Amino acid sequence: MFVGDEVELDVGFAVARERLMQLAGSGLLLRTSEDAYDLGTAGLARVGIPGLSKLVQVQVRDLAVTQESVGLAIRWEATGHAGELFPVLDADLRLVRRGERAAVLTMSGVYRPPLGALGQALDRAILRRVAAATIRGFIAQVAARLADQPGGYVTVRGGPPAPELNA
C-alpha cells in the first residue's frame, strides 16, 4: 500500500537542507521516527490490539543530493516477538527547493500489510489510517525541526486532515 504526505516550509532550501543533514547525522531523525511510530502504535492500542511490538530498527540511507533537492531512504521495521504482525515501511524523505525562500518536504513510500488476506482486511479497516497518521506526524515533526521549531509541529498544508484513529 502506498502512503505519503508533504509539508511546505517557510524556510529557504539551503538552510532546510543543512538542518536535514544535521538531523540525519545526529541521530535526531531516528528518534523522531521512533516517536512517530510510538504515536501510531498507541492509536492501535486504543482500538484494541494489545501486546504491541516496540520499533527498534530504523534504517536511513542517503539519496542523491543536487542543487534542487536532497533525499533520504528510510525503513521502519517493528521487531520483537510481535514484530511480524506489523508492516515494514520503505519510504523516501525528500526536500525540494520551491523558489528562493521556501522548500517542500515530502515523504512517499510503500508498506506491505502482514498476515496475507487477514492483513489486507486489517489494512482496509484500520492500518491504512494508522499509517497515514504516523507519516503525517513524522513529517510534521521533521518539518518543525527544519523550520527551527524543534519542540513543536508545523501546519501541514496540501493534504487531507489526519484521520481519526478511534473512528
N, C-alpha and C positions, 0 to 999 in steps of 0.2 A: 504494500500500500504506500502511496506517495503522501508526503507531508511537507509543509513548508510555510514560511512566513517572511515578511520583510518589514523593516523599520527605516524611515527616512531620518537621517541625523542632521541637526543644525550645527555641524562642525565640519571643517574642511577635511578633504580626503587625506592629505599628508599627515595631519595631526591624528586623525582616526586610525590610519594605517600604523603609525608608530605606537599608538596605545594598544592596538590589537596585537601587534608583535610582542609588546611588553606583557600583555595578559597571557599569551601563549607561552612565553619564556619563563614567566614567574610561577606558573602553576595555578594562578587565579582562574584561568579558563577551565581547568579540570575541576576546581572547587565549585565554580558556577554551574558546570554540568551536573555535578553531584547534587547540588541544591535543587536544580530544576527537576531532576529525576526524583528526588525525595518528595517534592511537592506533588508530582504526578502520581506517585505510588500512594501518597497519603490520600489522594482522591479515590483511588481504588479501594483502600481500606474503609473509607466512609461508605462505599456502596457494597461492602460485604465480602471482600476477598481477603481472608486472613492469611497470616504467615508469609508476608511478602519478603522477597529477597532484597538485599541491600546492594546497590550498584557499587562495585569495587573495581571495575575496569572501564576506563575511558582512554581511548587512543586518539591522538591528534597527530596529523601529518601535514606538512606544508604543501600547498599547491603553488602554481605559477604566480609570480609577482610581476606586475607590469606597472607602467605609469598611470594606468586607469583602474587597476583592480588588484586585489590580493585575496587569497583564499586559504582555507584550512579544511582538510578532510577530517571528519570526526566519526568515531564509532562509540556508541554507548552499548554496553552489554551487562546484563544482570548476571551475577554469579551466586554461588552458594547452593544449598540443597534445592531451592525452588527456582534457580536461575533459568532453567529450561522452560519455565512457564511464561516467560516474558519475551517480547520481541527484541531483536537486535536492530538497532538503528544505525544506518550508514548514511551520512549527510555531508554536504559541503556548506561551509560557512564562508560567505563571500562579501567583501566590502568593495563597492564600486563608486567611482567618482561621479558626482552629479553636479556639474558646474564648478565654480571656483570655491564656494563656501558651503558645500553640502556633500553628503555621501549617503549611500543606501547600503544597509546591512541586510543580507538575505541568508536564509537557511533553507535548503531543499534537500530532501533525501527520501529514502525508502526504508520501510521496516517490513519484516515478514512475521505475521502472527504465528505463534507456535501452535502445536496440537492439531494440525491438519484442519478438517472440516469444523471441529469444535472451535478451534482458534479463529476461523473465518467468521463463525457466528458471534463469538465474543467480540471480535473486531467491529462487526456491524452494530452490536448492542452498546458497547462502552469503550473498547480500546482505542478506536479511532478518535473519539473525543478526548480521551486522556492524552493520546499522542499529540494532538493539535494544541491542547492546553500546555503541555510540557514544552513543546517547541516555542510557543508564544512566550512563556515565562522565561525560558533560557535566552531567547533573542532580546527580550526587553531588558534583562539584567546585563547582558553584554553591551547593548546599546547605551545603557545608563553609564557604564564604565567608560565607554568610548566618548561619551558626551561630558565626561568628568563629573558625573553624579553617582559616585560609587556605592552609596548606601541605598539608592532608590531605583525606580523604574522610570522609563520614558513612556510617553504615549505612543502606542503602536498605531501607525496610520497605514491605510491601504489594504487592510484585511477585515474579515468579518470579526465580530466580537468573540471573545473566548467563550467556548461552550461551558455550560453548567455541568459539573460532574455528577451532581445528585439528581439530575433530570431522568 
